[in-house]
Amino acid sequence: MGGEGALHAHDIAPQRLAQLGERARRAGAAVTLHSPGDVTALAGRCDLVFVDAPCSGSGAWRRNPDAKLRLTAERLATYQDTQDAVLTEAAACVRPGGRLIYATCSILGAENQDR
């Protein structure tokens, strides 16, 4: 970023960000952490928003084949609802002309292209 701009982080599971502040400091970066549902101050201000969405983990089925057996239509629908909510919140933060990048570890179109 060439010393310009600001980094912001948000996760629907804030415990996942517990070590981010210290890791960023060691890397020489500053990051502002936001609580779940508390990104309204970023509305329309971000050049780039990266969403690493919660998903079924189908991309890891080769390593965890039993996980395939636990994925039901209802559970997939719950993931899709969560993905849609996360995308809606993230999209509101993107400035005009900015970018929204969406990623999962899923191989299912229902969790990727369809979202």
HUSULFEN-V777241 format. One record per residue. N is the residue number from 1. RES is the residue in one small letter. PHI is phi as a letter, one per 30 degrees, with the letter a starting at -180 (none if undefined). OMEGA is omega in radians with two decimals (* if undefined). Layout:
n & res & phi & omega
N & RES & PHI & OMEGA
N & RES & PHI & OMEGA
//
This chain:
n & res & phi & omega
1 & m & none & 3.06
2 & g & i & 3.12
3 & g & i & -3.14
4 & e & c & 3.07
5 & g & i & -3.11
6 & a & b & 3.07
7 & l & c & 3.10
8 & h & b & 3.12
9 & a & b & -3.10
10 & h & a & 3.09
11 & d & b & 3.11
12 & i & d & 3.04
13 & a & c & -2.99
14 & p & e & 3.12
15 & q & d & 3.12
16 & r & d & -3.13
17 & l & c & -3.03
18 & a & e & -3.09
19 & q & c & -3.04
20 & l & d & -3.13
21 & g & e & 3.14
22 & e & d & 3.12
23 & r & d & 3.11
24 & a & d & 3.13
25 & r & e & 3.12
26 & r & d & 3.14
27 & a & d & 3.14
28 & g & i & -3.13
29 & a & c & 3.04
30 & a & c & 3.14
31 & v & b & 3.05
32 & t & c & 3.14
33 & l & c & 3.14
34 & h & c & 3.08
35 & s & d & 3.08
36 & p & e & 3.12
37 & g & i & -3.07
38 & d & c & 3.08
39 & v & b & -3.11
40 & t & d & 3.13
41 & a & d & -3.13
42 & l & c & -3.06
43 & a & e & 3.08
44 & g & i & -3.04
45 & r & c & -2.98
46 & c & c & 3.06
47 & d & d & -3.09
48 & l & b & 3.03
49 & v & b & 3.12
50 & f & c & 3.12
51 & v & c & 2.99
52 & d & c & -2.94
53 & a & d & 3.00
54 & p & d & -3.07
55 & c & a & -3.12
56 & s & d & -3.09
57 & g & i & -3.08
58 & s & d & 3.10
59 & g & d & 3.14
60 & a & c & -3.11
61 & w & e & 3.13
62 & r & d & 3.12
63 & r & d & -3.10
64 & n & b & -3.03
65 & p & d & 3.13
66 & d & d & 3.12
67 & a & d & 3.12
68 & k & d & -3.11
69 & l & d & -3.12
70 & r & d & -3.12
71 & l & d & 3.09
72 & t & c & 3.08
73 & a & e & 3.14
74 & e & d & 3.13
75 & r & d & 3.09
76 & l & d & 3.11
77 & a & d & 3.09
78 & t & d & 3.07
79 & y & e & -3.13
80 & q & d & 3.10
81 & d & d & 3.12
82 & t & d & 3.13
83 & q & d & 3.13
84 & d & d & 3.13
85 & a & d & 3.12
86 & v & d & 3.12
87 & l & d & 3.12
88 & t & d & 3.14
89 & e & d & -3.13
90 & a & d & -3.12
91 & a & d & 3.14
92 & a & d & -3.12
93 & c & d & -3.07
94 & v & d & 3.10
95 & r & d & 3.03
96 & p & e & -3.10
97 & g & i & 3.13
98 & g & d & -3.09
99 & r & b & 3.02
100 & l & c & 3.12
101 & i & c & -3.05
102 & y & b & -3.14
103 & a & b & 2.96
104 & t & b & 3.00
105 & c & c & -3.12
106 & s & c & 3.02
107 & i & c & -3.07
108 & l & d & 3.07
109 & g & e & -3.14
110 & a & d & 3.14
111 & e & c & -3.09
112 & n & b & -3.07
113 & q & e & -3.10
114 & d & d & 3.11
115 & r & d & *
//
